[in-house]
Amino acid sequence: MGNFFGTDGIRGIFGQTLTPKLAENVGNALCQVKAKPKILIGSDTRLSSDILKCSLGVGVMLGGGDVIDIGIVPTACISYLTETLCYDYGVMISASHNPPMYNGIKIFKNNGQKMNDDEESKLESYFSTKIETATLGKYTQKKLVSAYIQYLLSCSERTLEKFKICLDCSNGSAYKIAPHIFKSLGATVFVTGGKNKGELINENCGSLHIENLVNFVKRKKADFGFAFDGDADRLIAVDGNGEIFDGDKILYILAKKMKSEGKLYANTVVGTSHTNSGIMTALNKHKINLIRTDIGDKYVIDAMEKMNLSLGGEQSGHIILRDKIRTGDGILTAISLANVIAKEDKTLSELFDANLLPQTNINCVVRDKMKVMNNEELRLLLSNISCAMGPAGRVLVRASGTENKIRIMVEHMSLNKTKKYAKEIKSFVMKI
């Protein structure tokens, strides 16, 4: 990661760490990497998105490039259209699952894949310089989302007319598209978090507040429900009884089905260091291998590309179906999961037969996350805890790539031990 880019693009509080000037620098830097590029741009519903799009557009236009603004769309739409319509870059203005005061800049290459660390570092090296061409580029608004919608509809192998489905669209990018798609597939659809109000994006709704969907599914007596985050690249599901299915569980269900259909390349899936060890054990019983990467969907897709694999994902709900779209797509994942339910004629609970190890996950807001991560006494504490837990346990402490937070994960056969050690680590971190 560079000075500006984190695990998922540039991210920060609008007006503080993420400013219109920085967005302009990003746009102009793209023109220094490639002369006179054609750049596709979209955003989620945040109030700050329009000014960031315009600012980035100014940088591009001064550099001689053209910008095509397609409005409010999911992140995966930018990935898909950038590749299929042959744009040089795709840019998504979104802070994904973060609160409304945040925003971000995600950049896709012409193959629909996010930039890797080296490419981000190269782009950053141009932020301090500026080019201006004699002829300004153009900024155009176009309605291109219908091509993405039609593609998603074509990815469904079944109609969903027998299902009642609840959708929590997090007042974000999915607010309009997701209900339209599932209604078009025949389902009876109930929507919450379905407003185009950026001041409410991710606020007590969406994939990070899954209790909202749990209650909604029960109240509507739905068969299942899907919750997206602000830019709809994550999915968390809920069955009719209110049981929650995170990215680990979804990855497992899809892996089993894809293997049975001969669609799981090399009988291998990609997860991360956060993927529950119970998932790995269950996959192995089905003769499916799990490869772990660093946390961040760009690392997952990078591993998938290098090994030509078809399925990967994160516990947070980023699922990559590489044969279809080269980034996490919550709506596509929801369609795929609904298709498995329809084909197997089973509930989500019936489809999931793995035994997860207890995990305790805690997020700590800190002033200086790198100071915490470089603390030698913390490293010694983690080493001692790892030894105390033995080979049956795992501890993971990392700095958030998008916020000033330290994320703590402890996994062990004993839930009490995970809680005990996670609390101990949190107490120590808060004193640094």
N, C-alpha and C positions, 0 to 999 in steps of 0.2 A: 504493500500500500504506500501511496505517496503522501504529500503534505495535505492535499485536499481530498483525494479519493479515499473512501473507506471500503468496507466489504461489499457495498452495493451503491457505487457511484459517489457523488458528492452529496453530503447531507448536512443540514444545520438549521438553526432558527433563522427565519427570514429577517433580514435587516441587521443581523449580528454576524454570524459566521457565513451565512449565505446571502450575498447582496446582489443587486442588479449589476454592479460593476464586475463581480466575479462571473456572473452568467455571460456578460458581454465578452469577457476574456476567454471563456470556454468556446464561444461561437467563433471568435477570431482565430483561436488556436487551431480549430478544426480546418480552417482555410490555410493554415501554415503547414499542416500535415499533408493535406491534399488540395491542390489548386482548384478553385472555383467548384466546390462540391455542391451537390444537390442533397439537401438535408430535410428529412421528414421529422416533424415535431408534434407532440401531443402532450396532454396533461391530465391530472386528476382534477377534482373539484375545488381545490384550495383557493382561497382568496388571493394569495400571492402568485398564483401560477401564471396569470396573464402578463404581469409585469416582468416576470422572469423569462417567459417565452419571447416577449418583445425585446428584452435586453439581449438575450442570446441571439435573436434575429438581427439586431443591430450589428453585433460583432461579425456575424456571418456576412451580412450585406456589405459592410465596409471592406471585408476581405474578398469580395467578388463572388460569394456563393449565393445560392438560392435557397429559400426556406419555404416549405409547404406545411402549413398549420392545419391539422385535421381535428382540432378541438379536444373535447373530453373523451378519452379512450382508455382501455386497460393497457398496461405496459406491454403485454404480449401482442397486442395489436400493432404496436410500433415495430416490434421484432419481426412479426410476420410480413407486414407490408414493406418494410425496408428491404427484406430479401426478395419477396416476390415481385415488387415493382422496381427493383434495381436502383434504389437510392444509395448514395455513398455512405450516409450515416443516418441513424435514427436517434432521436433524442426524446426522452420522456421526462417531463417535469413533474416530479412526485417525491414525497417522502414516505411512500409506502404505508407502513403500519404506524408511523409516528403521529403525535398529536397535531392539531391544526396549525400551531405556530411554526412548525417545521416545514421545510420543503427540500427538494433534492433535484439532482440532474443525473440521469442514467443515460449512458451512450451505447448504442449498438452499431456494430460494423455492418458492412453490406451483406454479410452472410446471416444476419439476424442474431448474431451472438454478441454478448457483452465484451467490451475490451478487457484484456488481461492486465495484470499488474504492470508489466513492462510497457504496454501500449498506453496505459494511463499515465505512467511516469513520463513518457515521451511527450504526451499532450501537455502535461503540467509545465514542462520545460519551456513552452511557448507562451505561458500566461503573462510573463513579464515583458514580452515584446508585442508589437502590433503591426499589422500590415493593412494598408489601405490602397485599393485599386482605383484606377481612373474611372472605371464603370461600376456603379453600384449593382449589387445583386438584387433579386426581387423577393418580396414576402407575399405569399399567396395563401389564401384559405380555400381548402377543398374538402368535400365530403367523400371520404374514401372508406369509411368504416363498414359499409355494406359488404365489401369483399371479404373482410374478416368475419363478419357475421355469417355469411354464406358458407365460408370454409368451416367454421365451427359446427354449423348444422350438418354439414356433410360428414363430419367425424363421428356422428352418432349412427350406430348400426341398428338401433331400435327406436320405435316411438315410445314415449313415456306416458301414454294416455291413461294408464291405470293408476298413476301415482299422484298423491298430493304432496307437494314439495314446498318447504319454507325456504326463503332466501333472505339472508342478512347482507345487504350490499354496502354496509359501512358508510353510507352517505358519500360514496366515492365513485370511482370510475365505472363500477358495475351497475350503477343505479338504474340505468335505462336498458343496457344491453342484456344483462343476465335474465331479467324477467321476460324480455322479448324472446330470447332463445328457448327457454324452457316452456313457455307457452306455445311456441311454434312447434316444439317436439311433442305437444299434446298433453302436457302435464297441467294439473290444476295448481296454480302458483299463488302463494301468499308472500307478501314482501314486507320487510321491516328494514329500516336504515336505507330507504330508497329515495332519498331527496338529494337534489342538486344544491347542497348547502355546505360549502367548504368549511364554514366555521363549526360544523358538526362532524366532520370527517373523523372516523375512528373514536368518537366520543361515546363511551358506554355502548358501543355496538361493534359489529364486525368480528374478525377472527381472534382478536385479542380480548374480547369481552364475550366469550362464547356462552356465558350464562343467559344472555339476551336471547340467543337462538334456542337454547334448551327450553326456556319457558315458552317461547313462541311456538315451537313444534308441539309441545304438550297441549297448549291452549287450542291450537288449530287441529289437533289430532291428526297430524300429518304422518306420512310414511317415513320421511327423513327430511333433513334440512342441510343447507350449505351456507357457510359464512365466509365472506371474502374480506380482504383488507382494503386499504384506501385505493390502491392501484390494481387490485384484483389479480395479483400474481401469487397469492396464497389461498389455500383452501383448508378449512376445518369443517368436518361433517358431524352431524348429530343424527342418531337413529330415532325411531318413533318412541322409544322409552326414555329418551334424553341422554343416552350414553354418548360420550364425546369420542370422536375419531380424529386424532391429530395426524400430522404428516407421516409419522412412523407407521401407524396403523394403515393409512391409505396406501403407502408404499408397499406394504406387505400384501394387502388384498390385490392390488394391481399386478404385483410380481407373480403371484400364484396363478392368476388368470392368464397373464401373458405367456407364462411358461406352458400352460396347458394348451394354448393355441399356437405354440411354436413361434411367438413373437418376441421372446425375451432373448436377445442376442447373448451368446456365450453363457446363458443361464446365470447372469451376473447383474446385480444392481449396485448403484452408488449411493451411499449415505454419507453422513458426516461423523465427526467425533462425538456428536451429541446423540446419534441414533441409539436407541435403547438396545442393550446387549441381548435382551429377550427376543428382539426382532431378528438379530443375527442367528441365534440358536434355532428359531423357528424356520427361517429361510433355509438353513443348512439341512434341516430335516426333509425339506422338499428338494434338496440338491440344488439350491440356489446360493451363489456366493454373494457376500456383501463386501464391498470395498469402501473404506472410509476416507474422506478428505477433510480439509479444514472447513470451518463453518462459513457459509456464503454460497449462494446458488451458482455464482460464476466459477467457483472451484469445482462444484459438482459437475457442471456442464463441461468444463475443461477436461476433467477425467473421462467423462463419457465420450468426448470427441476423440481423445487420444486412443481409447480402447474400443471405439466403435460400438458403444453400448446404447441401449434403447430406453432405459428407465433409471431415474435417480431422483433424489429428493431429500428434504430436510424435515426435521420434526416440526418446525414452525409452519409447515404447510406448503412450502415451495416444492412442487412436483414437476419434473421435467420429462415429458414424453417426446424424446428427441426426434423420432420419426415424423412428428407432426409440427412442433414448434420448438425452437432452440432456446427457450427460456421458460421459467415457471409461468404457468397459465392456470389460474384458479378456475376459470369457467370451463376450460377444456378438461381439467382434472375432474370437475364435477360431472360433466357429461360422461366421461369414461367410467367413473364410479357408478353412476346411475345405470349405465349399460351393463355393468357386471351384475348389479342387483336384478335387473330385468332378465338377463340371460340365465342366471343361476336360480332365479325365483327364491331368493333368500334375503333375509334382512342383513344389515351391516353387522349386527352382533353374531349372526350365524356364519357370516363369511370370515370373521376374524377369530382364529383359534390359537393364537400365540399367547404365551405367558410372559408378560412384561416384568422386568425387575423394577422394584420401587425406585423412583427418582425424586429428589427434592431439588427444585430450581428456584433460586432467589436472585433478584436484580437489586443492586445497590447503587443509588445515585451518589456520585463522588465528584469532588472538585477537579482532580487531576488523575484520570484513569491510568495514564502511563507511569506516573509516580507509584501508583499502587502495584502495577504489574512488575515494576523493576525493584520492588522491595525485597531484600534478601531474607528478612525474617518471615515474610509471607511464604516464600519458596520453601524455607525450612519447615514451616507449619504444614504445608501441603504434603511435603515428603513424609513427615511423621504420620499424618492422617492416612496417607496411602499405605504405609507399612502396617498401621493398626488395622486397616480394613482387610488387608491381605489380597490375594488374587481374585477374590469374589467381588471386589468393589472397585469403583472408579471415581476419581474426582477431577473436575475440570473447572478452572477459573480463567476467564478471559475478559478482555476489554471489549465492550460493544463497538462494532464498526460504524455505528450511526448515532450514538448518544453518549453522554458522559455517564456511563454506567459500567459496573463490573457485574458480569453474569457468572453465577455460581451453580454448578451442577454436581450433585453427589448421587451415586448409584450403588446400591448394595441389596443383598437379599433381605436385609432387615430395614424396614421403613423407619423404625425408631433411630437406627444408626444414621441413616441419610439425613434425617431432621437434625439430629444432634450435631453432626459434623458440619452441615451447611450453616447452622446457627453459629457455630464456633468460628467458622471462616468469616461469616458476615460481621461478627463482632470485631474481629481483628481488622478487617478491611476498613471499617468505619472509623477506626482510630488512626489510620495512616494519614 
